Amino acid sequence: MDIGEVLEKLYEVVEERKRELPEGSYTTSLFKAGENRILQKVGEEAIETILALKSGKEEEAVYEVSDLLYHLVVALVNREITLDQIAHELKRRMK
């Protein structure tokens, strides 16, 4: 599975969690806490990603980048911004 497929599947799972709000789900807890908490987590994970990348420890960087991407997907789903919209903008920038 390539990164695009993984992100698409993750987006679908996060959408499902938002719709169904299953008990015991971390994603559910983020949606219940609201947008401020979701965005706070994006900020925290961004800082942790920067620190991990600066540390030079590849395994730590991969872990933190994964956390950041997950929280970004939660923020996108929360605002109903699709991966297609992000892809379109990134493609536009490559011209």
PDB file of N, CA, C and O in Angstrom:
ATOM      1  N   MET A   1       0.855  -1.175   0.000  1.00  0.00           N
ATOM      2  CA  MET A   1       0.000   0.000   0.000  1.00  0.00           C
ATOM      3  C   MET A   1       0.907   1.246   0.000  1.00  0.00           C
ATOM      4  O   MET A   1       1.805   1.359   0.835  1.00  0.00           O
ATOM      5  N   ASP A   2       0.675   2.162  -0.921  1.00  0.00           N
ATOM      6  CA  ASP A   2       1.501   3.370  -0.961  1.00  0.00           C
ATOM      7  C   ASP A   2       0.911   4.437  -0.034  1.00  0.00           C
ATOM      8  O   ASP A   2      -0.177   4.256   0.512  1.00  0.00           O
ATOM      9  N   ILE A   3       1.626   5.540   0.141  1.00  0.00           N
ATOM     10  CA  ILE A   3       1.211   6.576   1.087  1.00  0.00           C
ATOM     11  C   ILE A   3      -0.167   7.151   0.742  1.00  0.00           C
ATOM     12  O   ILE A   3      -0.953   7.460   1.637  1.00  0.00           O
ATOM     13  N   GLY A   4      -0.457   7.292  -0.542  1.00  0.00           N
ATOM     14  CA  GLY A   4      -1.764   7.808  -0.938  1.00  0.00           C
ATOM     15  C   GLY A   4      -2.887   6.893  -0.490  1.00  0.00           C
ATOM     16  O   GLY A   4      -3.907   7.349   0.028  1.00  0.00           O
ATOM     17  N   GLU A   5      -2.693   5.605  -0.691  1.00  0.00           N
ATOM     18  CA  GLU A   5      -3.708   4.626  -0.275  1.00  0.00           C
ATOM     19  C   GLU A   5      -3.864   4.618   1.249  1.00  0.00           C
ATOM     20  O   GLU A   5      -4.974   4.515   1.771  1.00  0.00           O
ATOM     21  N   VAL A   6      -2.755   4.726   1.936  1.00  0.00           N
ATOM     22  CA  VAL A   6      -2.791   4.731   3.402  1.00  0.00           C
ATOM     23  C   VAL A   6      -3.544   5.955   3.911  1.00  0.00           C
ATOM     24  O   VAL A   6      -4.386   5.846   4.802  1.00  0.00           O
ATOM     25  N   LEU A   7      -3.240   7.120   3.343  1.00  0.00           N
ATOM     26  CA  LEU A   7      -3.929   8.341   3.767  1.00  0.00           C
ATOM     27  C   LEU A   7      -5.417   8.289   3.445  1.00  0.00           C
ATOM     28  O   LEU A   7      -6.240   8.732   4.246  1.00  0.00           O
ATOM     29  N   GLU A   8      -5.768   7.753   2.280  1.00  0.00           N
ATOM     30  CA  GLU A   8      -7.182   7.619   1.920  1.00  0.00           C
ATOM     31  C   GLU A   8      -7.909   6.699   2.894  1.00  0.00           C
ATOM     32  O   GLU A   8      -9.020   7.007   3.326  1.00  0.00           O
ATOM     33  N   LYS A   9      -7.290   5.570   3.244  1.00  0.00           N
ATOM     34  CA  LYS A   9      -7.905   4.637   4.198  1.00  0.00           C
ATOM     35  C   LYS A   9      -8.023   5.292   5.570  1.00  0.00           C
ATOM     36  O   LYS A   9      -9.057   5.175   6.227  1.00  0.00           O
ATOM     37  N   LEU A  10      -6.976   5.976   6.001  1.00  0.00           N
ATOM     38  CA  LEU A  10      -7.005   6.673   7.281  1.00  0.00           C
ATOM     39  C   LEU A  10      -8.135   7.697   7.305  1.00  0.00           C
ATOM     40  O   LEU A  10      -8.870   7.794   8.288  1.00  0.00           O
ATOM     41  N   TYR A  11      -8.271   8.454   6.230  1.00  0.00           N
ATOM     42  CA  TYR A  11      -9.326   9.466   6.134  1.00  0.00           C
ATOM     43  C   TYR A  11     -10.700   8.807   6.280  1.00  0.00           C
ATOM     44  O   TYR A  11     -11.566   9.322   6.987  1.00  0.00           O
ATOM     45  N   GLU A  12     -10.897   7.671   5.611  1.00  0.00           N
ATOM     46  CA  GLU A  12     -12.167   6.943   5.698  1.00  0.00           C
ATOM     47  C   GLU A  12     -12.447   6.482   7.122  1.00  0.00           C
ATOM     48  O   GLU A  12     -13.573   6.599   7.606  1.00  0.00           O
ATOM     49  N   VAL A  13     -11.427   5.960   7.791  1.00  0.00           N
ATOM     50  CA  VAL A  13     -11.591   5.486   9.170  1.00  0.00           C
ATOM     51  C   VAL A  13     -11.936   6.660  10.090  1.00  0.00           C
ATOM     52  O   VAL A  13     -12.812   6.540  10.946  1.00  0.00           O
ATOM     53  N   VAL A  14     -11.260   7.777   9.916  1.00  0.00           N
ATOM     54  CA  VAL A  14     -11.515   8.952  10.747  1.00  0.00           C
ATOM     55  C   VAL A  14     -12.931   9.484  10.497  1.00  0.00           C
ATOM     56  O   VAL A  14     -13.629   9.861  11.438  1.00  0.00           O
ATOM     57  N   GLU A  15     -13.351   9.513   9.235  1.00  0.00           N
ATOM     58  CA  GLU A  15     -14.735   9.919   8.924  1.00  0.00           C
ATOM     59  C   GLU A  15     -15.748   9.006   9.628  1.00  0.00           C
ATOM     60  O   GLU A  15     -16.745   9.468  10.183  1.00  0.00           O
ATOM     61  N   GLU A  16     -15.468   7.717   9.590  1.00  0.00           N
ATOM     62  CA  GLU A  16     -16.353   6.743  10.236  1.00  0.00           C
ATOM     63  C   GLU A  16     -16.415   6.983  11.739  1.00  0.00           C
ATOM     64  O   GLU A  16     -17.490   6.935  12.337  1.00  0.00           O
ATOM     65  N   ARG A  17     -15.253   7.243  12.350  1.00  0.00           N
ATOM     66  CA  ARG A  17     -15.212   7.521  13.797  1.00  0.00           C
ATOM     67  C   ARG A  17     -16.018   8.782  14.117  1.00  0.00           C
ATOM     68  O   ARG A  17     -16.726   8.826  15.123  1.00  0.00           O
ATOM     69  N   LYS A  18     -15.914   9.798  13.274  1.00  0.00           N
ATOM     70  CA  LYS A  18     -16.661  11.038  13.500  1.00  0.00           C
ATOM     71  C   LYS A  18     -18.165  10.771  13.415  1.00  0.00           C
ATOM     72  O   LYS A  18     -18.944  11.294  14.211  1.00  0.00           O
ATOM     73  N   ARG A  19     -18.551   9.967  12.458  1.00  0.00           N
ATOM     74  CA  ARG A  19     -19.964   9.660  12.222  1.00  0.00           C
ATOM     75  C   ARG A  19     -20.540   8.783  13.343  1.00  0.00           C
ATOM     76  O   ARG A  19     -21.646   9.030  13.822  1.00  0.00           O
ATOM     77  N   GLU A  20     -19.792   7.773  13.752  1.00  0.00           N
ATOM     78  CA  GLU A  20     -20.305   6.771  14.682  1.00  0.00           C
ATOM     79  C   GLU A  20     -19.922   7.017  16.142  1.00  0.00           C
ATOM     80  O   GLU A  20     -20.600   6.533  17.048  1.00  0.00           O
ATOM     81  N   LEU A  21     -18.844   7.763  16.376  1.00  0.00           N
ATOM     82  CA  LEU A  21     -18.346   8.062  17.723  1.00  0.00           C
ATOM     83  C   LEU A  21     -18.301   6.831  18.635  1.00  0.00           C
ATOM     84  O   LEU A  21     -18.925   6.819  19.696  1.00  0.00           O
ATOM     85  N   PRO A  22     -17.550   5.781  18.213  1.00  0.00           N
ATOM     86  CA  PRO A  22     -17.483   4.576  19.047  1.00  0.00           C
ATOM     87  C   PRO A  22     -16.781   4.856  20.381  1.00  0.00           C
ATOM     88  O   PRO A  22     -15.782   5.574  20.436  1.00  0.00           O
ATOM     89  N   GLU A  23     -17.314   4.284  21.430  1.00  0.00           N
ATOM     90  CA  GLU A  23     -16.712   4.437  22.761  1.00  0.00           C
ATOM     91  C   GLU A  23     -15.308   3.834  22.774  1.00  0.00           C
ATOM     92  O   GLU A  23     -15.048   2.826  22.117  1.00  0.00           O
ATOM     93  N   GLY A  24     -14.420   4.456  23.521  1.00  0.00           N
ATOM     94  CA  GLY A  24     -13.072   3.939  23.682  1.00  0.00           C
ATOM     95  C   GLY A  24     -12.113   4.313  22.566  1.00  0.00           C
ATOM     96  O   GLY A  24     -10.939   3.946  22.620  1.00  0.00           O
ATOM     97  N   SER A  25     -12.580   5.032  21.562  1.00  0.00           N
ATOM     98  CA  SER A  25     -11.736   5.428  20.440  1.00  0.00           C
ATOM     99  C   SER A  25     -11.067   6.766  20.738  1.00  0.00           C
ATOM    100  O   SER A  25     -11.728   7.728  21.127  1.00  0.00           O
ATOM    101  N   TYR A  26      -9.745   6.817  20.551  1.00  0.00           N
ATOM    102  CA  TYR A  26      -9.018   8.085  20.725  1.00  0.00           C
ATOM    103  C   TYR A  26      -9.554   9.137  19.762  1.00  0.00           C
ATOM    104  O   TYR A  26      -9.702  10.302  20.133  1.00  0.00           O
ATOM    105  N   THR A  27      -9.843   8.737  18.541  1.00  0.00           N
ATOM    106  CA  THR A  27     -10.374   9.656  17.540  1.00  0.00           C
ATOM    107  C   THR A  27     -11.716  10.226  18.003  1.00  0.00           C
ATOM    108  O   THR A  27     -11.969  11.421  17.856  1.00  0.00           O
ATOM    109  N   THR A  28     -12.556   9.385  18.549  1.00  0.00           N
ATOM    110  CA  THR A  28     -13.829   9.842  19.102  1.00  0.00           C
ATOM    111  C   THR A  28     -13.594  10.890  20.179  1.00  0.00           C
ATOM    112  O   THR A  28     -14.277  11.913  20.217  1.00  0.00           O
ATOM    113  N   SER A  29     -12.631  10.635  21.052  1.00  0.00           N
ATOM    114  CA  SER A  29     -12.358  11.579  22.140  1.00  0.00           C
ATOM    115  C   SER A  29     -11.929  12.937  21.594  1.00  0.00           C
ATOM    116  O   SER A  29     -12.268  13.970  22.172  1.00  0.00           O
ATOM    117  N   LEU A  30     -11.188  12.947  20.487  1.00  0.00           N
ATOM    118  CA  LEU A  30     -10.793  14.210  19.872  1.00  0.00           C
ATOM    119  C   LEU A  30     -12.016  14.952  19.331  1.00  0.00           C
ATOM    120  O   LEU A  30     -12.162  16.153  19.560  1.00  0.00           O
ATOM    121  N   PHE A  31     -12.887  14.251  18.619  1.00  0.00           N
ATOM    122  CA  PHE A  31     -14.074  14.904  18.079  1.00  0.00           C
ATOM    123  C   PHE A  31     -14.986  15.417  19.198  1.00  0.00           C
ATOM    124  O   PHE A  31     -15.559  16.500  19.082  1.00  0.00           O
ATOM    125  N   LYS A  32     -15.119  14.660  20.255  1.00  0.00           N
ATOM    126  CA  LYS A  32     -15.951  15.100  21.381  1.00  0.00           C
ATOM    127  C   LYS A  32     -15.341  16.311  22.092  1.00  0.00           C
ATOM    128  O   LYS A  32     -16.067  17.157  22.613  1.00  0.00           O
ATOM    129  N   ALA A  33     -14.018  16.392  22.111  1.00  0.00           N
ATOM    130  CA  ALA A  33     -13.342  17.519  22.765  1.00  0.00           C
ATOM    131  C   ALA A  33     -13.473  18.795  21.944  1.00  0.00           C
ATOM    132  O   ALA A  33     -13.417  19.896  22.493  1.00  0.00           O
ATOM    133  N   GLY A  34     -13.646  18.653  20.634  1.00  0.00           N
ATOM    134  CA  GLY A  34     -13.874  19.812  19.783  1.00  0.00           C
ATOM    135  C   GLY A  34     -12.659  20.290  19.015  1.00  0.00           C
ATOM    136  O   GLY A  34     -11.544  19.795  19.178  1.00  0.00           O
ATOM    137  N   GLU A  35     -12.925  21.276  18.169  1.00  0.00           N
ATOM    138  CA  GLU A  35     -11.903  21.766  17.249  1.00  0.00           C
ATOM    139  C   GLU A  35     -10.668  22.334  17.953  1.00  0.00           C
ATOM    140  O   GLU A  35      -9.546  22.103  17.501  1.00  0.00           O
ATOM    141  N   ASN A  36     -10.852  23.063  19.039  1.00  0.00           N
ATOM    142  CA  ASN A  36      -9.687  23.625  19.725  1.00  0.00           C
ATOM    143  C   ASN A  36      -8.715  22.539  20.158  1.00  0.00           C
ATOM    144  O   ASN A  36      -7.503  22.687  20.003  1.00  0.00           O
ATOM    145  N   ARG A  37      -9.244  21.452  20.698  1.00  0.00           N
ATOM    146  CA  ARG A  37      -8.378  20.345  21.129  1.00  0.00           C
ATOM    147  C   ARG A  37      -7.713  19.671  19.926  1.00  0.00           C
ATOM    148  O   ARG A  37      -6.531  19.333  19.980  1.00  0.00           O
ATOM    149  N   ILE A  38      -8.460  19.480  18.858  1.00  0.00           N
ATOM    150  CA  ILE A  38      -7.892  18.865  17.651  1.00  0.00           C
ATOM    151  C   ILE A  38      -6.735  19.718  17.138  1.00  0.00           C
ATOM    152  O   ILE A  38      -5.667  19.194  16.821  1.00  0.00           O
ATOM    153  N   LEU A  39      -6.944  21.017  17.056  1.00  0.00           N
ATOM    154  CA  LEU A  39      -5.897  21.910  16.543  1.00  0.00           C
ATOM    155  C   LEU A  39      -4.726  22.015  17.513  1.00  0.00           C
ATOM    156  O   LEU A  39      -3.580  22.160  17.088  1.00  0.00           O
ATOM    157  N   GLN A  40      -5.005  21.943  18.805  1.00  0.00           N
ATOM    158  CA  GLN A  40      -3.926  21.922  19.794  1.00  0.00           C
ATOM    159  C   GLN A  40      -3.034  20.705  19.570  1.00  0.00           C
ATOM    160  O   GLN A  40      -1.809  20.806  19.634  1.00  0.00           O
ATOM    161  N   LYS A  41      -3.658  19.550  19.307  1.00  0.00           N
ATOM    162  CA  LYS A  41      -2.889  18.335  19.051  1.00  0.00           C
ATOM    163  C   LYS A  41      -2.060  18.456  17.774  1.00  0.00           C
ATOM    164  O   LYS A  41      -0.932  17.967  17.725  1.00  0.00           O
ATOM    165  N   VAL A  42      -2.606  19.103  16.739  1.00  0.00           N
ATOM    166  CA  VAL A  42      -1.825  19.320  15.516  1.00  0.00           C
ATOM    167  C   VAL A  42      -0.582  20.135  15.853  1.00  0.00           C
ATOM    168  O   VAL A  42       0.517  19.808  15.407  1.00  0.00           O
ATOM    169  N   GLY A  43      -0.755  21.193  16.637  1.00  0.00           N
ATOM    170  CA  GLY A  43       0.379  22.026  17.028  1.00  0.00           C
ATOM    171  C   GLY A  43       1.409  21.259  17.844  1.00  0.00           C
ATOM    172  O   GLY A  43       2.609  21.363  17.591  1.00  0.00           O
ATOM    173  N   GLU A  44       0.947  20.499  18.811  1.00  0.00           N
ATOM    174  CA  GLU A  44       1.860  19.700  19.638  1.00  0.00           C
ATOM    175  C   GLU A  44       2.645  18.714  18.784  1.00  0.00           C
ATOM    176  O   GLU A  44       3.858  18.567  18.934  1.00  0.00           O
ATOM    177  N   GLU A  45       1.932  18.041  17.884  1.00  0.00           N
ATOM    178  CA  GLU A  45       2.600  17.049  17.041  1.00  0.00           C
ATOM    179  C   GLU A  45       3.566  17.703  16.060  1.00  0.00           C
ATOM    180  O   GLU A  45       4.595  17.117  15.723  1.00  0.00           O
ATOM    181  N   ALA A  46       3.248  18.904  15.600  1.00  0.00           N
ATOM    182  CA  ALA A  46       4.173  19.624  14.712  1.00  0.00           C
ATOM    183  C   ALA A  46       5.483  19.924  15.442  1.00  0.00           C
ATOM    184  O   ALA A  46       6.566  19.748  14.885  1.00  0.00           O
ATOM    185  N   ILE A  47       5.375  20.376  16.686  1.00  0.00           N
ATOM    186  CA  ILE A  47       6.584  20.662  17.476  1.00  0.00           C
ATOM    187  C   ILE A  47       7.371  19.387  17.722  1.00  0.00           C
ATOM    188  O   ILE A  47       8.594  19.373  17.579  1.00  0.00           O
ATOM    189  N   GLU A  48       6.676  18.311  18.092  1.00  0.00           N
ATOM    190  CA  GLU A  48       7.359  17.038  18.322  1.00  0.00           C
ATOM    191  C   GLU A  48       8.027  16.519  17.053  1.00  0.00           C
ATOM    192  O   GLU A  48       9.094  15.908  17.113  1.00  0.00           O
ATOM    193  N   THR A  49       7.399  16.765  15.907  1.00  0.00           N
ATOM    194  CA  THR A  49       7.986  16.357  14.626  1.00  0.00           C
ATOM    195  C   THR A  49       9.273  17.135  14.361  1.00  0.00           C
ATOM    196  O   THR A  49      10.280  16.554  13.957  1.00  0.00           O
ATOM    197  N   ILE A  50       9.241  18.429  14.584  1.00  0.00           N
ATOM    198  CA  ILE A  50      10.436  19.260  14.390  1.00  0.00           C
ATOM    199  C   ILE A  50      11.568  18.766  15.280  1.00  0.00           C
ATOM    200  O   ILE A  50      12.698  18.595  14.821  1.00  0.00           O
ATOM    201  N   LEU A  51      11.265  18.540  16.541  1.00  0.00           N
ATOM    202  CA  LEU A  51      12.302  18.076  17.476  1.00  0.00           C
ATOM    203  C   LEU A  51      12.850  16.713  17.076  1.00  0.00           C
ATOM    204  O   LEU A  51      14.054  16.472  17.172  1.00  0.00           O
ATOM    205  N   ALA A  52      11.978  15.830  16.631  1.00  0.00           N
ATOM    206  CA  ALA A  52      12.426  14.497  16.214  1.00  0.00           C
ATOM    207  C   ALA A  52      13.310  14.584  14.975  1.00  0.00           C
ATOM    208  O   ALA A  52      14.322  13.889  14.884  1.00  0.00           O
ATOM    209  N   LEU A  53      12.936  15.427  14.030  1.00  0.00           N
ATOM    210  CA  LEU A  53      13.752  15.582  12.825  1.00  0.00           C
ATOM    211  C   LEU A  53      15.107  16.199  13.163  1.00  0.00           C
ATOM    212  O   LEU A  53      16.128  15.811  12.596  1.00  0.00           O
ATOM    213  N   LYS A  54      15.112  17.146  14.075  1.00  0.00           N
ATOM    214  CA  LYS A  54      16.379  17.768  14.473  1.00  0.00           C
ATOM    215  C   LYS A  54      17.276  16.796  15.233  1.00  0.00           C
ATOM    216  O   LYS A  54      18.500  16.922  15.205  1.00  0.00           O
ATOM    217  N   SER A  55      16.666  15.832  15.911  1.00  0.00           N
ATOM    218  CA  SER A  55      17.445  14.882  16.708  1.00  0.00           C
ATOM    219  C   SER A  55      18.283  13.956  15.830  1.00  0.00           C
ATOM    220  O   SER A  55      19.280  13.392  16.280  1.00  0.00           O
ATOM    221  N   GLY A  56      17.865  13.806  14.567  1.00  0.00           N
ATOM    222  CA  GLY A  56      18.585  12.909  13.670  1.00  0.00           C
ATOM    223  C   GLY A  56      18.231  11.444  13.863  1.00  0.00           C
ATOM    224  O   GLY A  56      18.820  10.571  13.226  1.00  0.00           O
ATOM    225  N   LYS A  57      17.270  11.171  14.740  1.00  0.00           N
ATOM    226  CA  LYS A  57      16.859   9.789  14.999  1.00  0.00           C
ATOM    227  C   LYS A  57      15.716   9.438  14.052  1.00  0.00           C
ATOM    228  O   LYS A  57      14.580   9.875  14.238  1.00  0.00           O
ATOM    229  N   GLU A  58      16.033   8.654  13.050  1.00  0.00           N
ATOM    230  CA  GLU A  58      15.069   8.342  11.989  1.00  0.00           C
ATOM    231  C   GLU A  58      13.792   7.688  12.519  1.00  0.00           C
ATOM    232  O   GLU A  58      12.690   8.084  12.140  1.00  0.00           O
ATOM    233  N   GLU A  59      13.933   6.707  13.380  1.00  0.00           N
ATOM    234  CA  GLU A  59      12.759   5.995  13.900  1.00  0.00           C
ATOM    235  C   GLU A  59      11.826   6.954  14.649  1.00  0.00           C
ATOM    236  O   GLU A  59      10.606   6.885  14.497  1.00  0.00           O
ATOM    237  N   GLU A  60      12.396   7.828  15.442  1.00  0.00           N
ATOM    238  CA  GLU A  60      11.612   8.818  16.182  1.00  0.00           C
ATOM    239  C   GLU A  60      10.920   9.794  15.220  1.00  0.00           C
ATOM    240  O   GLU A  60       9.759  10.154  15.417  1.00  0.00           O
ATOM    241  N   ALA A  61      11.645  10.212  14.184  1.00  0.00           N
ATOM    242  CA  ALA A  61      11.076  11.130  13.193  1.00  0.00           C
ATOM    243  C   ALA A  61       9.903  10.484  12.466  1.00  0.00           C
ATOM    244  O   ALA A  61       8.872  11.126  12.267  1.00  0.00           O
ATOM    245  N   VAL A  62      10.045   9.240  12.074  1.00  0.00           N
ATOM    246  CA  VAL A  62       8.964   8.528  11.381  1.00  0.00           C
ATOM    247  C   VAL A  62       7.741   8.443  12.296  1.00  0.00           C
ATOM    248  O   VAL A  62       6.615   8.654  11.844  1.00  0.00           O
ATOM    249  N   TYR A  63       7.950   8.141  13.558  1.00  0.00           N
ATOM    250  CA  TYR A  63       6.853   8.038  14.519  1.00  0.00           C
ATOM    251  C   TYR A  63       6.119   9.373  14.658  1.00  0.00           C
ATOM    252  O   TYR A  63       4.890   9.419  14.611  1.00  0.00           O
ATOM    253  N   GLU A  64       6.875  10.448  14.827  1.00  0.00           N
ATOM    254  CA  GLU A  64       6.261  11.761  15.041  1.00  0.00           C
ATOM    255  C   GLU A  64       5.596  12.307  13.771  1.00  0.00           C
ATOM    256  O   GLU A  64       4.544  12.940  13.854  1.00  0.00           O
ATOM    257  N   VAL A  65       6.190  12.073  12.613  1.00  0.00           N
ATOM    258  CA  VAL A  65       5.555  12.489  11.359  1.00  0.00           C
ATOM    259  C   VAL A  65       4.233  11.746  11.194  1.00  0.00           C
ATOM    260  O   VAL A  65       3.245  12.327  10.744  1.00  0.00           O
ATOM    261  N   SER A  66       4.213  10.477  11.551  1.00  0.00           N
ATOM    262  CA  SER A  66       2.972   9.697  11.475  1.00  0.00           C
ATOM    263  C   SER A  66       1.904  10.274  12.400  1.00  0.00           C
ATOM    264  O   SER A  66       0.741  10.384  12.013  1.00  0.00           O
ATOM    265  N   ASP A  67       2.293  10.640  13.614  1.00  0.00           N
ATOM    266  CA  ASP A  67       1.353  11.284  14.541  1.00  0.00           C
ATOM    267  C   ASP A  67       0.823  12.592  13.967  1.00  0.00           C
ATOM    268  O   ASP A  67      -0.372  12.876  14.054  1.00  0.00           O
ATOM    269  N   LEU A  68       1.712  13.382  13.384  1.00  0.00           N
ATOM    270  CA  LEU A  68       1.293  14.667  12.800  1.00  0.00           C
ATOM    271  C   LEU A  68       0.312  14.447  11.652  1.00  0.00           C
ATOM    272  O   LEU A  68      -0.715  15.122  11.578  1.00  0.00           O
ATOM    273  N   LEU A  69       0.617  13.514  10.763  1.00  0.00           N
ATOM    274  CA  LEU A  69      -0.285  13.241   9.642  1.00  0.00           C
ATOM    275  C   LEU A  69      -1.647  12.770  10.138  1.00  0.00           C
ATOM    276  O   LEU A  69      -2.678  13.189   9.611  1.00  0.00           O
ATOM    277  N   TYR A  70      -1.658  11.906  11.142  1.00  0.00           N
ATOM    278  CA  TYR A  70      -2.927  11.434  11.697  1.00  0.00           C
ATOM    279  C   TYR A  70      -3.751  12.617  12.220  1.00  0.00           C
ATOM    280  O   TYR A  70      -4.933  12.742  11.899  1.00  0.00           O
ATOM    281  N   HIS A  71      -3.133  13.473  13.017  1.00  0.00           N
ATOM    282  CA  HIS A  71      -3.869  14.597  13.601  1.00  0.00           C
ATOM    283  C   HIS A  71      -4.292  15.607  12.527  1.00  0.00           C
ATOM    284  O   HIS A  71      -5.351  16.223  12.647  1.00  0.00           O
ATOM    285  N   LEU A  72      -3.484  15.781  11.489  1.00  0.00           N
ATOM    286  CA  LEU A  72      -3.902  16.630  10.371  1.00  0.00           C
ATOM    287  C   LEU A  72      -5.136  16.060   9.680  1.00  0.00           C
ATOM    288  O   LEU A  72      -6.042  16.807   9.311  1.00  0.00           O
ATOM    289  N   VAL A  73      -5.174  14.745   9.504  1.00  0.00           N
ATOM    290  CA  VAL A  73      -6.347  14.114   8.883  1.00  0.00           C
ATOM    291  C   VAL A  73      -7.578  14.333   9.764  1.00  0.00           C
ATOM    292  O   VAL A  73      -8.660  14.612   9.248  1.00  0.00           O
ATOM    293  N   VAL A  74      -7.430  14.210  11.070  1.00  0.00           N
ATOM    294  CA  VAL A  74      -8.560  14.464  11.973  1.00  0.00           C
ATOM    295  C   VAL A  74      -9.044  15.905  11.796  1.00  0.00           C
ATOM    296  O   VAL A  74     -10.248  16.152  11.725  1.00  0.00           O
ATOM    297  N   ALA A  75      -8.108  16.854  11.724  1.00  0.00           N
ATOM    298  CA  ALA A  75      -8.480  18.265  11.541  1.00  0.00           C
ATOM    299  C   ALA A  75      -9.173  18.479  10.200  1.00  0.00           C
ATOM    300  O   ALA A  75     -10.131  19.249  10.119  1.00  0.00           O
ATOM    301  N   LEU A  76      -8.705  17.813   9.152  1.00  0.00           N
ATOM    302  CA  LEU A  76      -9.342  17.936   7.836  1.00  0.00           C
ATOM    303  C   LEU A  76     -10.753  17.372   7.859  1.00  0.00           C
ATOM    304  O   LEU A  76     -11.681  18.008   7.361  1.00  0.00           O
ATOM    305  N   VAL A  77     -10.923  16.196   8.425  1.00  0.00           N
ATOM    306  CA  VAL A  77     -12.251  15.585   8.509  1.00  0.00           C
ATOM    307  C   VAL A  77     -13.177  16.485   9.324  1.00  0.00           C
ATOM    308  O   VAL A  77     -14.341  16.671   8.970  1.00  0.00           O
ATOM    309  N   ASN A  78     -12.663  17.032  10.398  1.00  0.00           N
ATOM    310  CA  ASN A  78     -13.475  17.911  11.236  1.00  0.00           C
ATOM    311  C   ASN A  78     -14.024  19.095  10.447  1.00  0.00           C
ATOM    312  O   ASN A  78     -15.158  19.519  10.670  1.00  0.00           O
ATOM    313  N   ARG A  79     -13.227  19.626   9.530  1.00  0.00           N
ATOM    314  CA  ARG A  79     -13.628  20.766   8.710  1.00  0.00           C
ATOM    315  C   ARG A  79     -14.199  20.366   7.354  1.00  0.00           C
ATOM    316  O   ARG A  79     -14.513  21.224   6.531  1.00  0.00           O
ATOM    317  N   GLU A  80     -14.332  19.057   7.124  1.00  0.00           N
ATOM    318  CA  GLU A  80     -14.857  18.524   5.864  1.00  0.00           C
ATOM    319  C   GLU A  80     -14.038  18.981   4.654  1.00  0.00           C
ATOM    320  O   GLU A  80     -14.585  19.286   3.594  1.00  0.00           O
ATOM    321  N   ILE A  81     -12.741  19.020   4.835  1.00  0.00           N
ATOM    322  CA  ILE A  81     -11.793  19.288   3.747  1.00  0.00           C
ATOM    323  C   ILE A  81     -11.278  17.924   3.295  1.00  0.00           C
ATOM    324  O   ILE A  81     -10.794  17.134   4.106  1.00  0.00           O
ATOM    325  N   THR A  82     -11.385  17.655   2.000  1.00  0.00           N
ATOM    326  CA  THR A  82     -11.029  16.331   1.494  1.00  0.00           C
ATOM    327  C   THR A  82      -9.556  16.246   1.094  1.00  0.00           C
ATOM    328  O   THR A  82      -8.889  17.256   0.871  1.00  0.00           O
ATOM    329  N   LEU A  83      -9.079  15.016   1.013  1.00  0.00           N
ATOM    330  CA  LEU A  83      -7.724  14.791   0.515  1.00  0.00           C
ATOM    331  C   LEU A  83      -7.614  15.204  -0.947  1.00  0.00           C
ATOM    332  O   LEU A  83      -6.553  15.643  -1.390  1.00  0.00           O
ATOM    333  N   ASP A  84      -8.700  15.069  -1.697  1.00  0.00           N
ATOM    334  CA  ASP A  84      -8.696  15.511  -3.090  1.00  0.00           C
ATOM    335  C   ASP A  84      -8.439  17.012  -3.188  1.00  0.00           C
ATOM    336  O   ASP A  84      -7.725  17.461  -4.085  1.00  0.00           O
ATOM    337  N   GLN A  85      -9.012  17.783  -2.281  1.00  0.00           N
ATOM    338  CA  GLN A  85      -8.766  19.227  -2.283  1.00  0.00           C
ATOM    339  C   GLN A  85      -7.286  19.522  -2.018  1.00  0.00           C
ATOM    340  O   GLN A  85      -6.696  20.400  -2.648  1.00  0.00           O
ATOM    341  N   ILE A  86      -6.703  18.785  -1.090  1.00  0.00           N
ATOM    342  CA  ILE A  86      -5.283  18.968  -0.771  1.00  0.00           C
ATOM    343  C   ILE A  86      -4.431  18.548  -1.966  1.00  0.00           C
ATOM    344  O   ILE A  86      -3.482  19.243  -2.330  1.00  0.00           O
ATOM    345  N   ALA A  87      -4.767  17.416  -2.574  1.00  0.00           N
ATOM    346  CA  ALA A  87      -4.031  16.935  -3.745  1.00  0.00           C
ATOM    347  C   ALA A  87      -4.100  17.945  -4.885  1.00  0.00           C
ATOM    348  O   ALA A  87      -3.097  18.209  -5.547  1.00  0.00           O
ATOM    349  N   HIS A  88      -5.273  18.503  -5.111  1.00  0.00           N
ATOM    350  CA  HIS A  88      -5.454  19.499  -6.168  1.00  0.00           C
ATOM    351  C   HIS A  88      -4.534  20.705  -5.930  1.00  0.00           C
ATOM    352  O   HIS A  88      -3.872  21.180  -6.853  1.00  0.00           O
ATOM    353  N   GLU A  89      -4.503  21.185  -4.706  1.00  0.00           N
ATOM    354  CA  GLU A  89      -3.648  22.335  -4.386  1.00  0.00           C
ATOM    355  C   GLU A  89      -2.169  22.012  -4.550  1.00  0.00           C
ATOM    356  O   GLU A  89      -1.405  22.831  -5.061  1.00  0.00           O
ATOM    357  N   LEU A  90      -1.767  20.829  -4.121  1.00  0.00           N
ATOM    358  CA  LEU A  90      -0.359  20.440  -4.259  1.00  0.00           C
ATOM    359  C   LEU A  90       0.029  20.290  -5.732  1.00  0.00           C
ATOM    360  O   LEU A  90       1.120  20.698  -6.132  1.00  0.00           O
ATOM    361  N   LYS A  91      -0.856  19.710  -6.532  1.00  0.00           N
ATOM    362  CA  LYS A  91      -0.593  19.588  -7.971  1.00  0.00           C
ATOM    363  C   LYS A  91      -0.483  20.969  -8.620  1.00  0.00           C
ATOM    364  O   LYS A  91       0.377  21.198  -9.470  1.00  0.00           O
ATOM    365  N   ARG A  92      -1.361  21.883  -8.210  1.00  0.00           N
ATOM    366  CA  ARG A  92      -1.316  23.243  -8.736  1.00  0.00           C
ATOM    367  C   ARG A  92       0.044  23.895  -8.459  1.00  0.00           C
ATOM    368  O   ARG A  92       0.565  24.635  -9.294  1.00  0.00           O
ATOM    369  N   ARG A  93       0.596  23.625  -7.317  1.00  0.00           N
ATOM    370  CA  ARG A  93       1.880  24.213  -6.915  1.00  0.00           C
ATOM    371  C   ARG A  93       3.064  23.620  -7.666  1.00  0.00           C
ATOM    372  O   ARG A  93       4.143  24.212  -7.688  1.00  0.00           O
ATOM    373  N   MET A  94       2.872  22.459  -8.279  1.00  0.00           N
ATOM    374  CA  MET A  94       3.982  21.811  -8.999  1.00  0.00           C
ATOM    375  C   MET A  94       4.147  22.347 -10.406  1.00  0.00           C
ATOM    376  O   MET A  94       5.095  21.971 -11.096  1.00  0.00           O
ATOM    377  N   LYS A  95       3.254  23.215 -10.850  1.00  0.00           N
ATOM    378  CA  LYS A  95       3.328  23.725 -12.218  1.00  0.00           C
ATOM    379  C   LYS A  95       4.406  24.763 -12.351  1.00  0.00           C
ATOM    380  O   LYS A  95       4.611  25.303 -13.438  1.00  0.00           O
TER     381      LYS A  95
END
